[in-house]
């Protein structure tokens, strides 16, 4: 018995021909990953040096130390060429301790410096944050590794300033997006692929009721997922929302509405799941990377940050973080609620207008 027969070779050729005949699949399998790699490569390697921002609390600084000369003048820039980590740029910005803590909660900075009793700097950061630790090591290296010029490191474990406080609200927003895009968008594509939509239209079913039923079921499942994550974060990390629960609930509902509209638009014309997966990944992957779910989007070049801040996932994650860590209320959440609602309604209207039911 031959292991490689003519029939096996013919079947392999059929699979390749089926793949080549669908240019959409080639785009999502080959071109799209290259595009993502290029965008991220440009974003992270186009800078001549790595830039880090550290807040400095004004006070009586000891100007006899190397670092003190930079800190005593308020806002300043320290540039140096490290033999280990390459070109580095540390941007010191002046801030009160309260505003520095707010910037830490929002991921704008990873650490801040306060003057000690003798005027020498004391660095404060979350010891669980690897980015904060790296900034500290780079800062130490910038002053020729002379740690005697620095006061003791004080760990910052205040609720809202830890990395887990940054991560959990981002994961809640990320779960809402995935629940809608994959649960509704992918499900609708499967319905069309299996000819179920055509059969449903033959019944007295109303189209808008069908869409509402999908959204309602997905919201219930999403509530269960979010509650489990929040209970775990509360029991294990003592993390609870410090702001308005009403604002948090509205953000949850509007977030689902926004991504349901996007899911309807993405699934309105896709004929098979392979193309549908490409459409969904084309939206979810860039936002997952850019929107500051696992790390702060302030690491990207300043020119693109204003655009990133208005992505649906960024708006949702930032608003949920504000409720958790900054005590934000309903009024603080109104701009995000309006933008997310408009996004959902507009994308849903366009998607339903273009929707292919057969």
Secondary structure, 3 states (H helix, E strand, C coil): CCCCCHHHHHHHHHHHHHHHCCHHHHHHHHHHHHHHHHHHHHHHHCCCCEEEEEEECCCCCCCCCHHHHHHCCCCEEEEEEECCCEEEEEEEEECCHHHHHHHHHCCCCCEEEEECCCCCEEEEECCCCHHHHHHHHHHHHHCCCCHHHCCCCEECCCCCCCHHHHHHHHHHHHHHHHHHHHHHHHHHHHHHHCCHHHHHHCCCCCHHHHHHHHHHHHHHHHHHHHHHHHHHHHHHHCCCCCCCHHHHHHHHHHHHHHHHHHHHHHHCCCCCHHHHHHHHHHHHHHHHHHCCCCCCHHHCCHHHHHHHCCCHHHHHHHHHHHHHHCCCCHHHHHHHHHHHHHHHHHHHHHHHHHCCCC
